Amino acid sequence: MSEAEYLPTKRDLERLAELTSTELTIHESNEHYRDEAEAQNAEDLLRELGQVLFSGDGDVFAHFVAQNSARIRDAARYDEHVTEVLALGYKLGISAGSGACMNDLGALYYMGELAEQDYARAAELYEMAMAHGCYQSIVNLGYIYEYGRTGEKDLGKAYRYYALAAALAPSSEAVYKLGDIYSRGVTGERDVMKAKALWERSLELAQGLAEFAQPAIRIANLLIDAEAVAQGVKRDPLRALHLFQQAEIGLRIDITENGMTYYQRRLEEAIEGQERARALVELNDAVLR
């Protein structure tokens, strides 16, 4: 699939103008709303999306969507027009060469939250985005190969994408995912010391508690893991307890504010980890007494 296949048609542009017009009223799809406040939110959001689309470039649109993701998810539940505008808006951004729009449309297909899940299309869009300088798409391609979304798992390819992303534009996500590959064994035995070093670096790069949660829970697990300790990791249940607690907060933010409900199991892991770490802390205190 080429970029040309994502070019908006004249009818697409007319449809965008129609859906984002200030003349759009709640009566068109009133049955989708629970109350008038939700209707007004959807109407306001559609208008704002239109203003951003027709006054800025694709990267500006992608940034606006990212900043208003929770609001967009809520509105999309009650008005299918929101999802339609989102998809058409990304197409318009792609036509202008926006790597961010290519990546974010790919993410919609990958997650299957607001669009039908399609890993193959997601991978194609990530490839396009990477060619247009979007570093996040490099990380996203790592997920495609790590989890075998379009075929067999390929940790070698996943490693190369994560390493490339970490080298070009180090982000907390790129670095902790690279650590994950080492923790599982790139070509042989797992290397927990390299994994830990990368996760520690990811902690330093994390911006906010939500980003902090992912490397935090990984390090916390190592600090109380007997196998990791045997491989050279210093056992530290008190720090593990602190990291598990911070991970819980960050994961709750991701789940409740960012809609990442797939982190529910990870949240349970953070809560259970606190119990394990606390038991070890209390055991150490008892020995010292």
N, C-alpha and C positions, 0 to 999 in steps of 0.2 A: 504494500500500500504506500502511495506517495503522498507528499504534502498537497498535491493538486486535488486529491480526493477529499480533502478537508476544507477546500475553498468554499466560502458561503455563496450561495446563489442570490440572484436578485430577490427571489421570493423569501429566502432566509432573512435578508436585510429588512424587507417589508414586514416580515413577521416579528422581528426584533423591535422595530419601531412601533408596531401595533401593540405588542405585549407590554412594552415599557412606557407607553404613553400615559400621561397624567389623567387621560380620559378613561382609563381602564377602571371599571367599577367592580365591587364585590358581587354584584348580581350575576355575573357571568358564570360563576361556579360556587354559588352560595352554599350548596349542600356539602362542600368540603370543609367548611369552617365550623368550629365548635362555638365561637362567639364573635362578636363584631371586632373585638380587639385583635384577634388573630387575623381577621380579614384586613384590617387596616395595616397591620405589620407587613403582610404579604404585598399589599398594594404599594406601600412606601418602599419596600425593598426592591420591587420590580422597577419602580421609578428611579431609585438610586443606581441600580445595576445599569439601567439605560444611560443615565448621565455619565457614569464612568466609562461605559463602552464607547459612547460616541464623542467623548471629549478627551480621552487618553489613549495610550498605546496598550498592547496586550499585556505587558508586564504590570502595568498599573491595574488593569482589571484583575489579573491573577492575585495581586497583592490585596486588593479590596476583598476578594472572595475569601482568601486565607484569613484576613482579619475579622471577617464576619461569618465564619463557618458555622458557629452554633446557631446564629440567627437564620442562616440560610437553611440549615437542616430542619429547624422548627417550621419555617414557612413552607418548605417543600412537602411536608406531611399533609398540608391542607390545600395546597394549590399546585397542580402539576405544571403550571406555567413557569414556576420558579426553576424547576429542573430543565425545562425547555430553553429558557433564557440562558441558563448556565452553559448548556451544551453549545448553543448558537454563539454565545459570547466567546467561548474558547475557540470555536472555529474561526471567528473573526480575528481573534488574536493570532492564531496559527497562520492565517493568510498574511499577516504583517510580519511573520517571522519570529514570533514570541516563543522562545524556548520554555518559558514558565508555563504558558498556556498548553503547550504540547505535553509537558510533564504532568500538569494538573489534570488534564483530560485523561491522560493515561492512568493516573491515580484513581479517577472515578471508575474507570473500567476495571482496574485491579481490585478495588474494594467492593464494587458491586452495591454500593450504598444508594446512590442516586441514579445509577445506570445499571443495565444488565451486565453481570460480571463477564469479562472477556479478557483473559490473561494474554492471549496472542496480540490483541489490539493494543493492550497496555504496553507490551514489550516493544511493539512497533513505534508507538508514540514516545516511549522513553528513548529509543534509539534516535529518533528525529530530534528530540530535545537535547540530547547529548551533542549532536552535531551542531546545534545552535548555542552551545556554551552553557547549558543548564547543568550545574554540578550535582544537584539533587537527583537528577535522572540517572546519574552514574550509580549512586547508592541504590536507587530503585531497581536498576538492572541486576544488582547483586542479589536482591531478594528473589528476582525471577529465577536465577540459577541456583541459589542456595536451597530453595524449596521446590525446585523442579516444576514451576508453574506452567511451562510450555513443553514439558518433556521430562527427561531424566534429570535428577539432581546433578549438578556439576560444581562441586566445591572449589575446583581449580579456577573456573571462570568467575565464580562468586568472589573468591579471594582477589583476583585481578581487578575486578570492578571496585571492591571496597578499598583496596590499596591505592588505586588510581584516584578515587575520590578523596581519600585521606591525604594524598600527596598534593593534589591540585588545590583543594579548598578544605582544609581540615575542619570538620564539624564533629560535634559530640556523637551524632548518629553514625557517621562514616567510621569513626575510630572505634566505637564499641562494637560495631558489626565486624570489623576486622579482628578485634579481640575474640569474638565468637568463633571465627574460623579457626584461630589458633587453639581455642579451648576444646574444639572438637577433633583437632588433628588435621592439618592441611593435607599432608601426604603420608603421615605416619602417626606416631603417638601424639597425644595432646600435649601442648606446651603451656602449662598454666602460668608460668612465670611471664612469658610474653603476653599472654592474654591479660593477666593482671596489670602489667605495665600499660597496656593499651586502654584498659578500663579506667585506670587511674588518670590517664591523660584525658579520657572522655569526660571524667568528672570535672576536670579543670576547664574544659571547653563548654560545658553545659551552661545554658542560659535559662535560668528559672528552674523551679522544682520539677516540672513535668519532664524536662530533658534530663535532669539529675537522676530521676528514678531508675532509668534503664541501667546505666553503669553501676549505680549504687547497689541495686539488688544483686548484681552479678558479683561484685566484690564481696558483699556481705556473705553470700553463700560460700565463697572460697575461704573466708576467714574462720569458718567453723566446720569446714569439710576435712575430715581426717585424711583422705587421699591427697588433697591439695597440700596439706601441711607436710605430708610425707615427701612431697615433691619440692619443698622449699618455701612454701608460703607460711609466714609467721601467723600463728593462731592468735586471734584477737576478738573474743566474743563481745567485749564492750563496744568496740568500734562497729562490729557487725550489727549489734542491737541498734546503734544510732543510725546506721545506713538503712537498715530495714524500716525504721520509723520514717525516715525521710522519703524512702521509696514509696511507702504507703500513701503519704500525702500527695506526692507527684502523680501516682497512679490514679488516685481518686480525682485529681484535677483532670487528667486525660479522659477518664471515663465520664464524669459528670459534665464537664465544660467542653471537651473536645470530641465527645461522642465515640470515643475509642472503647466500646464495650467489649471488644475482643481481649482487652487487658484484664478482664475480671479474674481469670485464673491466676494471672501474675500478681494481682492484688491479694488474693488468698495466700499465695506463696510468701508475700511480704509479711502478712499477719502471722502466718505459721512460723516464719523465720524468726520473728521477734520472740516467740515463745521458746524456741530452741536456744536462741542466743541468751535470753534472760536466764534460762535454766543453767547454762554454762557459767554465766557471770555469778550467779548465786552459789554455784558449786565452788568456784574459785574463791569467793569471799569466805565460804565456810572453811576451806582448807587453810586460808591465811589466818583465820581466827583460831 
